């Protein structure tokens, strides 16, 4: 679904293992890392899209996670001009609600073959602020805003499992 301004409605996922780490996935056949994310289909709620996306992209289902938090507002990024397709309606970027999920499953449950066109072929647990240095530049500010807003919830989840809190990461200007 694309809104009147040309932004595709989307959910982003920050998956926590409850031990002070978050899940990052490697884009298939690329040296590019990101959080799972995906668009809303017509008639879907945000949570419907969230659970569909994590099952399609990384092989885990609703029973394997608790929703710990969600960004209050939509976060947006524009696509670089070279990535904008010449189709109608024109999509100029993503408009996302970000969810922090507490992963309750086992690492062996991750699977990338649950869709016709898999998006990822690898994954790793990383420190909370690490994705800011790894994600493609045009998504970086949205990642920073989502991570910043959801950080207090993340630290609360992690502290329940006796994890130490890493020092804040400050993105270079």
C-alpha positions, 0 to 999 in steps of 0.5 A: 500500500502506498500513501498519497505522498508516495510512501509505502506503508511498512513495518520494521522489526527489531528482534531482541534475544533478551540477552543484550543483542538484536537480530540482523539479517544479511541480504541475499547474495550481498554484503548488506545487513538490515533488520527485517521489514516489509510492506502492508498488504491491502486490508492488513493491520500492522500486526498482521503484516508484522507476523506475516513478514517475520514468518516469510523473511526469517521463519519465526511465527507469532508464538515465538515472540512477544511484542515489547514495544512500537514506535509512537509515530511513523518513521520515513525514509526516501529512496535514492532516485536510482532506486525509484521505479517508473511504475504507478503508483510511484513509491518514493520511500518507506513509511514505517512503524517499528516493533521491538520483539522479544524472541522466545524461540531457539536460534535453530528456528530461523529459516530463510526459505519461507517465501518464493523470493527469499530476501536473506541468506544469513544472520547474526546477533549484534550489539544494540547500536551496531546496526547504525554502522552497518545499514545502508546510508539512506535508512540510517536516520530511521534506524537511529530514531527507532533504536533511540525510541525503543532503547528503554524497553530493550534495556528493560528486557535485557536487564531481566536476563542480567545483561550489562548495558553497553555504552550509547552509540553516537552516530557521527554527523 
